[in-house]
């Protein structure tokens, strides 16, 4: 089975004289003709990284153990897996093994013996996982990290160093159970490792959440695909962001291929998956009537040292003195610019509320309500209703709710980067 990719560029190429910024949305879609998913390029490896610090004692560690046992039970027999548990130190209790019935039973027996104690030093957990993933230099390398608390303050610098070694080696979805962890801290890890972040408010939800993560991971069929962007001499990439299904800025992940070409990681892809990316490119200003190729975006997949281009789209710039043409904003560019603004408004509003600045919090969260209404982002609107009373959504007129549950605030913050896709047409 081969995964097929297609790419479409959406933009208004017409610019008024003197304008230098070109914006475009690239929609990339993957599809397969076969039902069974097989990995292109090597082994499939799944790592389970679980917090066993002292704060996990009681119902949390019991639920985490049950969720890990469920993951192991569901693991396809052609998949390698391992289990790292971590507190102040990390330990690989199940080294990488193929998911045979014998190996699964042995792994489950070891998971049942887990106990919780110690502090939280995530750098050591990720370093232990890195050692295991390095044994599989090709193929699909994915992980799940669970924690319930804040990382030790002294681990900030070591964590940064470890993350540099993790990037481009494996992807990692991060989950926080309960409400004593920090969203920004966990999101920073997930974004570096091209994964997702979410809250599991009650430990009883871990089995269902872990199951969903594994099913998604096992649906991936192509690993390590890069988004390659060529820009002309004198141009500068202002940013490259994934804008659907989640917001993820990959600008600073660029790998320079040549002075005019950079590669941005997109991670693994599954069949029937579609994502949108937003490019903003600064070019040299042209005169009225000038046309230029402002960028050429393509997907590149490398297997056994052979590089294959699997989709391509062109980004254009045409300078005009026709205001009707130049002032029209492409609806997709406008939509995703608004979705990024929505996420920022939520995060700034919650931060202001935490500082006790109710005026700014009301203004920011009111703006978020207005943007959610305008973009039909009902999922985010529903989460906003848990923290504000909405008097008028179209104008963003809101009042802060009193006595908001911490889990509701954290859920809104965590899921603020999930976007709604613009309807075709």
Secondary structure, DSSP 8 states (H G I E B T S, - for coil): ---EEEEEEE---EEETT--EEEEEEEEEEE-SSSS---BSS-EEEEEEEE-SGGGTTHHHHHHHHHHHHHHHH--TTEEEEEEEESSSEEEEEEEEE--HHHHHHHHHHHHT----S---HHHHHHHHHHHHTT--SSEEEEEEEESS---GGGHHHHHHHHHHHTTT-EEEEEEESSSS-HHHHHHHHHHTT--EEEESSGGGHHHHHHHHHHHHHTEEEEEEEEEEE--TT-EEEEEEEEESB-EE-GGG-EEEETTEEEEEEEEEETTEEEEEEEEEE-----TT-EEEEEEEEEEEEETTEEEEEEEEEEEEEEES-HHHHT---HHHHHHHHHHHHHHHHHHHHHHHHHT-HHHHHHHHHHHHHHHHHTT-HHHHHHHTTTEEEEETTTTEEEE-SS--HHHHHHHHHGGGB-------
